[in-house]
Amino acid sequence: MGKLLMSNPEHNLLDKIMKGQDGKIQTSSTETRVAVKCDKIQKERAEEFVKTDRAHEMGIYYLSDFITKCVREGVDKYSETPEEPHRLYIPNNKDHLLDLDLDIYKNEIVCAKCNSNNCIHVEKISKDKEIQKYIRNFIKSKANK
């Protein structure tokens, strides 16, 4: 396995990246490392996989590489990403206090000025049919992009 690591150009590049200006390999802090517990059988299966050509093709050479890859893919697959709101700004030429600066989420509208969904600005939306129509069209246009 040692020859495989030395002949692999990716590891030579990694060595170059990890070396500091003094030419010595920089070690990572122990504060960034954690212990992971799992079934003994699962650990043995992972260790066997790490030795395969398929694992090496995927850039996995150590058990820690395998665990890191599994965790990253699991987080990407199962975690919910926070919903990004659509920002809508409608100026009011008569009274700048009634300018609408809104964050439009899937299930609610939040006033960016007041950081609330229950203020005079949101109340104005609930009463004004023309603004409601404008917001519906705005949301449809953003959904089509």
N, C-alpha and C positions, 0 to 999 in steps of 0.2 A: 504494500500500500504506500510505502514511503516513496518509491520510484514514481508512482502515479501522481502523487502530489507535486513532486519536483518537476516532472515533465509537463504538467498542466500549465499552459500560459496564463490562465486566469489567476492561479495562485501566485505566480511571479509578479503579475500586475498588482495583486492584493498586497504582496510584500512591499512593493514600491510605494503603494499608497499608505501603508501602515508605518513606514519608516519616517522618522522625523528628520529635521534638518541635519542632525548629528549622525544620521545613517543607522541609528539603532531602531529596532522595532518598538513602537509605542504599545504599551499594554493597556487594556481597558480597565476601568475602575471596578472594584468589587461591588460598588454601590449599584451598578447597573445589572448585576447578576442576581438571579433568584433560583431556589431549588424547586423542582417540580416533582411531585409524587404521582406514580401511576402503578397499575398492576405490573407484577414482575413479567407476566406473559407478554403484555403489550410492549414493555421495554425490550424484551428479547426479540420480538418481532421487528421493532424499530431498528435495533442494532443489526439484525440480519438484512433488512432493507438497505441500510446505509452502505453495506458492503457490495451491493449490486451495481451493475453497469447502468441500469435505469436511474438509480439515485445519482450516480456521478454525472449522467447526462443532464440531470436537473440541477446540478451544482450543489448537491448534498454529499458532503464527505465525512461529516461528523454527526453524532447524535444531536448535538446542539443545533446544527443547521436544520435537521429534520424537524425538531420541535419548534424552532422559530418559524419555519415555513408553514407548519400546521396551524400554529396560533394565528399567524397573519391571515391565512386563508379563512380560518374560522371566524375571525373578527370581521373580515370583509363580507363574508357570506351571511353571518347571523346578526350583526349589529345594525341598528337603525341609524341612518344618517339624519341629522337634524334637517327639518324642512327649511328650505330657503324661501323667504317671503318674496313676493313681487312688490316692488316699491312703486307707489303711485303718488305723484305730487300734482295737486290742482290748486293754482293760485286763485285767490279771491281779490279782485281789483278794488272792491269797495272797503273791505276790512281785512287786513293782513292777519288778524287773529283768527279768522275763519278759513285761512288757507288749509287745505287738506294735505297732510303728509302721512300716507298710510302704508302700513306693511300688511299685505294681503296674503294670508295663509289659506290652507285648504279649508279649514273649518271656522276661521274667525278673521276679523279685521281688527288690527291694532293701530291706534294713533301713535305715530312716531314722535309727535310733539309731547304728548302727555304720557306716553308709554302705558296706555290704558285701552281697554276695549269698551269702556263705559264713560266717555267724556262728551263734551259738547260737539266735538268734531264727528265722532261716531254716531251720535244722536242725529246730527244733521243728515248723515247718510241714510239713516233709517226712515227719515221723513221725506227726503227729496227723491222722487221717482226718476228724474233726469240723471242725477248722479248715480243712482243704482244701475240704470241702463248703461251709463258710461263705464262703470266698474265691470259689469258683465262682459261688455265688448273688450275691455282691457284684458280681462282674464282669458277670454277666448283667444285673443291675439297672442298672448304669452304661451298658451298651451299649444298653439300651432307651430311655434318656433322650435 
